[in-house]
Amino acid sequence: MHGFLLRIAKRQEPSPLWRSALVLCGAVLVALAFSILLLALRGISPLEGCRVLVMGAFGSAWALQDCLLKAIPLFLCSLGVAIAFRLQIWNIGAEGQFALGAIGATWAALTFGAQPKFILLPMMILAACSAGGLWAMIPAIFRQWLGANEIIVTLMFNYIAILLLDFLVYGIWRDSSGFPMTPAFSKNAILGTIGTSGIHWGLVHCALLGLLCWLFFRSTRLGYEIKASGDNVQAARYAGMPYNFLVVLVMLLSGALAGWAGFLEVSASVHRLQPSIMVGYGFTAIVVAWLARLNPAGIALTSFLLAGLRAGVENLQLDLQIPAAFGAILEGLMLMTVLAGGFFLSYRIVVRRQT
Amino acid sequence: MNSELLIPLLAAAVVSGTPILYATLGEIITEKAGVLNLGVEGVMMMGCFCAFITAQLTGQPWLAFLAAGLAGLCTASLHGLVCLIFQGNQVVSGLALTIFGTGLANYLGTPYIGLAAPGFSPQPIPGLADLPFLGPVFFNHDPLVYLSYLLPVCLWLMFRHSRFGLGLRAVGHSPAAVLAAGLNATAYRWGGILIGGFFMGLGGAYLSLAYTHLWTNNLTAGRGWIAVALVIFAFWRPGRAVFGAYLFGGIMALQLRLQAGGTTLPSSLLLMLPYALTVAVLLFSSWQRGTQAPAALGTNIEPSS
């Protein structure tokens, strides 16, 4: 009797780039196929659904611009999340840190609104980064010195931050119009667009910060220590690396980046603080960071693609009345399939003939 | 506080705590088997929606309750698929499950927002309901609350005295030892994930069938995450979970009462209470240092070659 036996074996060498790319594409396709099936359940032909999704994302100059604008906060949040994940710190709190950044920037804009632009904008950035960074530092301190699980604390801090934002715009910062939002920022508090395009200077901020992060991990001692501690905490401690300090520092940076994104959202996009700025970039950022395997260049590309997905889902909502939650389904599924796909990068399936 | 105010508040605490209790017990079972499932929120949402839609279509609350459990089981099985078969990271898979489950429930539920479904209503237990103090607090509720009184005892018995429960705990402690004993460690983990998911789904069902009786987006509002925190607070023991769940039920009931009572405190600050309490409870339990987590929690079983 001859049969075949399937056996799982660990790969000895890391997978080449082409295999990673292949698995990633396959995983995304599986997630897309399942989601499109959900559209079919509502009586929408898969082709039509795909067309509306892709056109909304990348189909016109306007769509591409919208996509790029959405990619900016996503990139910064995701960069922050990735830095923390590098050290195996699960910062799920980018959403809250983004909110705190927006709050910090708004505080500076409302308090020092009369200052000239070249003073006011740096002040707003500083306030946003400090607010976001300190907000993220609290869970780090809780984790290192009190042993509290950072996943749950950062997540709870999201809820609290969003409610804090509501508290401010419904209360002491409410505009005289009576709507739950602050007064519009003064002209000096607004970050302008690049030339005549609709893209604001935040894009340049992203490029610089991305480069800085890459250099930080590549060429500084601290960056090296973070990577080393992420790979093996015990070994890093044994080598005398200041683990507690690294955790707090990394969370500070992580929160500051999300805070910066919050600054850009109020200063360059909305020009005031209002609850509608919280659209879940902080959660999508986690998906982005993981899909990009925590690599800055990958994060840039993935931010753009997932921003496109968001724009496409908005288009689906407008054209075909698909609920906005469709985007979450796609993101969640993609994260799961990519995670499952990782199996084929670390293991191989050997088929053996049984005799 | 006089008893006219206290008794209704405590009774409301039991009611609001019940969905959290179901979910916490579910997560305890899963974590005892060494699997961290951070998707509780998503699993609860799916249970919540399936309960609602089944009750809407059939008018049978008990059938809806069962359907929610099965929906929870199916949703949680995705976590098993990713972590047990494909060796994915448990933290990330759980997050993905939360995003996916919440999204899918909101997506499917959009046409039903604001609609009501038949559910459970309070049925006082004859005799017990007349007890002073205890009667109105514990025995004047819907049947799902009474069911939740039995569950912690059943779980305790299971973990202590059944072969399955002992195997579950062993695989959470050391999968290698379970494998060495010739048992199927992965099968036990599947058991933990599926039964846990079933209970999380029941927790979701309580919200739509007995708590709100109607459907809205994001009905669970972070209760799944509170359940994850309560597992740590409970030191993975079903008995302490009851206490924790009612504590949260109490704070939620208090918050509603203050809001209805026309307090001058802004509602956004009141709404922060349960989330702030979660952090506080987590800090408290880390400081207390009770039973440690199952040793193998969050680690996968490498496929043997």
Interface residues (C-beta under 8 A of the other chain):
Chain A: R7 I8 A9 K10 L38 W90 I92 F142 L146 G147 A148 N149 I151 I152 V153 L155 M156 F157 Y159 I160 L163 L164 D166 F167 Y170 G171 F283 I286 V287 W290 P323 A325 F326 G327 A328 I329 L330 E331 G332 L333 L335 M336 L339 A340 G341 G342 F343 S346 Y347
Chain B: L38 G42 L78 L81 V82 I85 F86 Q87 G88 N89 V91 V92 S93 L95 A96 L97 T98 I99 F100 G101 T102 G103 L104 A105 N106 Y107 T110 N217 G222 W225 V228 A229 I232 P266 S268 L269 L271 M272 Y275 A276 T278 V279 L282 L283 S286 W287 R289 E302 P303 S305
